[in-house]
């Protein structure tokens, strides 16, 4: 059924959890490859704390860390990947 749906390349695979592409660089994210993230985005002003995220994006950790540098904060690999080691 999903084959008949006209979507951008890889959308059906992502919906099925078969393949993911990095939001930032566009390259594939491989299981067992470099550390990667799923990032849930939601409206912080919604009063319903039980609501689902409105969007989830996927990224290599290194791509997200580079693109999401803040003025006073950065992503922390030692916290996110405590059991896996730093990327």
C-alpha positions in Angstrom: 0.0 0.0 0.0 2.8 2.5 0.9 4.4 1.9 -2.5 1.5 3.6 -4.2 1.7 6.7 -2.1 3.6 9.6 -3.8 6.0 10.8 -1.3 9.6 12.1 -1.2 12.3 9.4 -1.4 12.7 7.5 1.8 9.5 8.7 3.5 7.9 5.2 3.5 11.1 3.6 4.8 11.3 6.2 7.6 7.7 5.7 8.6 8.3 1.9 8.7 11.5 2.4 10.7 13.7 0.9 8.0 15.8 3.8 7.0 16.5 7.3 8.4 18.2 10.3 6.9 20.0 13.0 8.8 17.9 16.2 9.0 21.1 18.3 8.6 23.4 16.6 6.1 20.8 14.4 4.3 23.0 11.3 4.5 21.6 7.9 5.6 21.7 6.9 9.3 22.9 3.4 9.7 22.2 1.0 12.6 25.5 0.4 14.3 27.0 3.4 12.6 28.0 6.7 14.3 25.9 7.8 17.3 22.6 9.3 16.1 19.6 11.0 17.6 15.9 11.2 17.4 14.8 14.7 18.3 11.2 15.4 19.4 9.8 18.8 18.7 6.7 20.1 20.3 5.0 23.4 21.2 6.3 24.3 24.6 3.3 26.5 25.4 0.7 23.7 25.2 -0.7 23.0 28.6 -1.3 19.3 27.9 1.9 17.5 29.1 0.5 14.2 27.8 0.4 15.4 24.2 2.6 13.7 21.6 5.4 15.6 19.9 4.3 17.3 16.8 7.4 16.3 14.8 10.4 14.0 15.2 13.6 14.5 13.3 16.6 12.2 13.0 20.3 13.3 13.0 23.8 12.1 13.3 25.1 13.3 16.7 28.0 15.2 15.1 25.7 17.0 12.6 23.2 18.0 15.4 26.0 19.1 17.6 27.5 21.4 14.9 24.2 22.8 13.8 22.6 23.2 17.3 25.5 25.1 18.9 24.0 27.8 21.2 25.4 30.9 22.8 25.8 29.1 26.1 24.8 25.5 25.6 25.8 22.5 23.5 24.8 18.9 23.1 26.6 16.7 25.6 27.8 13.3 24.2 28.9 12.1 27.6 25.3 12.3 28.8 23.5 11.1 25.7 25.8 8.2 25.0 27.1 7.4 28.5 27.1 3.6 27.8 28.4 3.9 24.2 31.3 6.3 24.7 31.7 9.6 23.0 31.0 9.9 19.2 
